[in-house]
Every structure is written in structure tokens, then in C-alpha cells.
Amino acid sequence: MIQLHDIRYVRLGTRDLTGARRYAEKILGLSVGACHGREKTSRQLYFRSDDRDHTLVYFDGDPADHTVGFEVRSQADLEGAAQELERLQHHIHIGNAAECEQRRVRAFINFKDPSGNAIDLVVQPHHSGVPFFPSRDTGNTGFSHIGLRTTNATRDEAFWTGVLGAKVSDRIGDAPLLRIDEIHHKVALFPSAGSGVQHVNHQVASIDDIMRTWYLLQREGVRTVFGPGRHPTSGAMFLYFEGPDGMTYEFSSGVSRIADPHHQPRQFPFRPESLCMWGSQPDIPEFRS
């Protein structure tokens, strides 16, 4: 079985790099990462949220083009993952030197999950020797998880748990919340008509950071689509808001950890109170009952 070590980055296409940069700095509070070599002319913007080299990339391309990167521990693990995916008849792409340079990794493979979500498995991704300084005081402690769209949640849960080694922490209706370490979830699969990243999460230090962002969004005319609220599953306080190209971003704080190897996932019905225990109503298609 493939073992994912951590989530590393998300890559998003956009037709407006200038607007994406403005949003990432002014709203998300991310810092722009340095460009190296051929990246300077590749029309890609790298953003940092913690001590990793980058966790978000906007590139000049189709806004529906999304890729999520996960780290594995070693080259041997990467090669074993490639062999296992090929055995299961998943097409894989082995990154060439230029593509590895773009991702700032030693090596990677790319494949798609059964719904068509593009996944990179990477080895030896770069860290930054420069401390992370946010472009505004968000309290950001780092990129933490992604929501993915699934066209068949039961099938995709079996793939993520049976092939990629994730574990189910809880379910909301058919939507599984999946962990790859002790953090409650690094991936959430939400039933939808198609594939792609459904939301991008950053953790912040406290509810004060969430509320400061909430007031900032109102001043800047950025639409809040869910929250402020609190998830009864992970216990995290949250705020979801609209980003470039219709992407949804989430700030959350206080996510729980699961250390018990015998943890039994809880089943929550798919209704608003299973998504927010404070009573906030979501304006997100995959969250509407």
C-alpha cells in the first residue's frame, strides 16, 4: 500500500495572474516565493504559507486545471507507488527535469484518482531557509488540507484508503474526511458532478484571526460562502470565502487530532447541523442538502 507522508501544495490554473497575486497577498496573506531558472519566464506564481518552499502555485492556464501534491518519504517509496498504480492500471506520468524544477522536488509522478482528480506524488520537496513572513497578519500557520470533488464517494473512498493508505476520520453523508497522519483530515471527498479541487484550507492560530479576516472580507467586498462557524466533526472553527476563478478558500482553527489506531469513524447525516454546530448555512454547492 502507498503511504502518503504529508500534503505539500496545490497548483491552480488562472487567466488572471495579476488578480490572483493581489488576492493571495491581500486576502490570504501569503508571501510570494522566489522564482528560479526557467520559472522566471514560465508564467507561474509561487506562494508560501509556512516553512515549505511553496504551498500554492497559480499558473497561466485553464482555471479548471488543478493538481494536488503529496509527499512520500523516499525514492524507493515513489518507485513502489508507481509500480502499484501501474499494476492497478492507472496511467502514470513520470516528471521530467523541467517539471521537477517547476515543482521544486527531486522527483515526482502524476496520476488521476477514479474521479479524475490530478495527483502528484513527490519526493524530497524543497523547504525554505527564509522564515515565512505573511503579507498581512492572518495568523496563518500553514496550508493544511484540500476538499476534492468526487463523482462516486464510495468508490473514491476505497481508492484513497485501499491504495493511498488514508484513514476515514468521520463521514458526513457519503462524504469521507480522510487523514494521513494524526490531523483529523488532510483530504475531504465531496460528491459532485465532476472533479477538481473543491476548497483549499489554511490553518490560523485562533478565532480572533478568523474574525479579523471576516471583517476584512466585508470591507473588501469578498463574498463569504460559509461561516463563521464550527465543524462538529473536526471541532475546527472556520470561515469559507470566495477566491479567484470561483475557488473556495477556508481559514480554520482548532482542528482535532486522532492518535487512536482503533478510531471508529462517526457517521453524520448530510444536513446543515452536521457541517456547522453554530447554525451557519453554507452557500457552497457540495455543502447544500
N, C-alpha and C positions, 0 to 999 in steps of 0.2 A: 504494500500500500504506500502511496505517495504521502509524505509528511510535509505540510506547509509550516515554515518557521514563523513568518510574520507577513503582514501586508506591507507593501513598500510604496506604491504610487498608483495614481490614476492618470491616464492620458486621454484628453478630450479634444476633439476637433472643433474648430470655430472659424467663421468667416470674418470675425472682427477681433483681431489680436489686440488692438488698441483698447477696445472696450473691455475685453477680458482682463487685461492687465490692470486697468483702472479699478475694476470690480475686485480682483484678487487682493489688491493693496488696500483700497479704501474700505471695503466691506469685510472681507475675510481677514484682513490684517496680515497677510503673508508677505514674505520678503522675496525679492527677485533673486534667483540663483545666478551664478556666473555662467557665461557661455564659453565653450572651449572649442578650439579647432573648427571643424566644418559646421558646428552648431551655429556659429555666428551668422551664417547665411542660410540656415535651414528653416527659418520662419517658425521657430518654436520658442516658447517662453517657459522657463523653469521656475517653480516657486517652492520655497521652504516653509515648513511649519514646525520644525524641530531640528535635531542634530543630524538628520539624514540629508544627503546631498540635495534631494528634492522629493516632494511627495505629490505634487500636481504639475502636470505639463499641459499647456494649451498649445496646439499646433494648428497651422493654417490648413484646414481641411473640412471634410463633411462633419457638421455638428452631431450626426448620428454615429460617428466613428469613435468608439470608446474602448479602451483597454485597461485592465487592472493587473498590476504586477504583484506577485507574491515571491518571497524569498524562500529558497531551500538551503540546507546547511552546507552542502559540498558539491563539487563537480560530479562525484560519484552518485550523489542523490539525484542530480539533474539528469545524468545519463540513464539512471534507473527509471526515472519518471518518463523520459522519452520512450524507453523500451516498453514500459507498461501501457502508455497511451497508444502506442502503435499496435501492441498486442490486442487492445480493445477496439482497434480500427478507428482511432481518432487521428485525423491528419495533423501532423505537427510541422512547424516551420522552425528551423534552426537559425538563430540570428547570425548574420554575417558581421564582419568587423565594424562596418559603418553603423549598423543598427545597434550593436553593443555600445559603441561610443555615444550614440544618441541616448541610450537608456542608462549610461554610466554604470555598466555592470561588466563582469568578466565574461559571462556567457548567459544565454537565455534560450528558451524555446517558447513558441507561441502555439496555442491551440484554442479550440472553442468548446464550451460546455454544451450539453444537449440542446439548450435553448438558442445557442449561437452567440453567447457572450464571449468576447475575446479575452483570453487569459495569458499573461506572461508568467513563466516560472524563471526566476533569475538566481544567479549565484554571485557572491561577492559584490553586492551593490555598494556604491560609494557612500561614505559618510563625509560630513564636512568638518574641517578643522576650525571653522569660524563659528562662534556662538550664534544662535538664532536670535535676531532682534526683530520683533514684529513691526510692521509699518504703522500699526496703531495698537493701543493697549486693549487687546481682546482677551487676555488671559489664556491664550491658546497653548495647550500642552502637546498638540500633535495630531496629525491625521490618524484616525482610529479605525473606521470601518466604512464599508460601502453597502448600499442596497442594490441588488440586481433584479431585473425583471426576469420572470420565468414563464414559459408557456405551458409548463406542466410541473407543478411544485413537487409532486410525489416522485416523479422520475428524476428531477434535478437534485432533490434531497438525497436520493440513493446514490447519485453520481458524486456529490460533494462529500458524503460520508463514506461511501464504499470505495471510492477511487482516490479522493484527495485527503482523506483522513480527518475531516471535520467532525465535530460532535454537535448534536442538537441540544441547545440550552432550553428553549421553550418553543412553542408554536402558537401562532395567532391564526385561527382557522387552518388553512393549508400552508401558511407561510412559516417556514422554519427559520429560527435565529441560530446561527452556526458559530461555534467557537473553534479556534485552532490553538489556543493557549488558555490561560485562566480567565481572561477577559470575557464577559458574558457573550459577546458576539463580535466577530470581525466581518461576517457576511450575513446578509439577510436576503432571502429569496421571496419576492412578492409576485403573486400571479398577475399576469398582464397579457396583452395581445401580441407582444413582441419582446425582443431582447434589448439589452443596453443597461447602462448604469441608471438606477432609479434615484439614488441620492448619495451624497458624499458627506461623511461625518468628520468633524474635528472636535476633539475634547477641549473644554475650557475648564479653568480651575474652580469656578464657583457659580452659584445662582446669580451673584452680582454681575459677573461677566455676561451671562445670558441676558439679564435685564438691561445692561448698558447697550448691548447690541440691539435689543428690541427697540429701544428709544432711538438709536441711530438709524435703524431701518425706517422708522416713521419719518424722521427728518429728511432722509434721502429719497423717500418715495419708493423704497424696495418692498415688494409685496410679501408679507408673512403668510405662509400657507398652512402652518400648524403650530400651535403653542402661543405663549409659553405653557408648558405642561410637564407632566411626569409619566414616564412609562412604568406600568405595573410589572412588566417583565424584567427589565434590567435595573429598574429603580432610578434610572438616569433622568434628570431634569433636562428639558430640551426646548429648542426653537428651530423650526424649519422655515426656510425663506428662499425666494426665487433668485436664480442666478442667470448668467448669460446662456442663450440658446435653450431656455426652458429647463436647465438643470436645477435640481433642488439641492440646497446645502443645509446641513444641520450642525448646530452647536449644541453640545450636551455636556453634562457634568454629573459625576457621581455614579458612573456605571459600575455595576457589581461584578464580582469575580466568582468563579466556580472552581474550587480546588478538589471537590469530592469526585473521585473517579467513577463512583456509582450513582452520580446525579441522575435523577429521573426527570426528564423534561415535563414541564407543565403544559396542559392544553388550555388555551384561552379561546373563547368563541370570537368569531370575527365580527366585532361591533365596537363602537367608539370607546367605550369604557375599558376595553382591552388594550387600546392604544394610548389612552391618557386617563389617569386616575383623578385628574383635577377637573375634567369636563371640557377641555378644549376639543373643538370639532375640526377635523382635517379637511383641507381643500387640496388634496393630492389624489389623483385618480385611483391609484392602487390601494389607498387607505380608506376609500369610501365604501361603506357597506351597502 
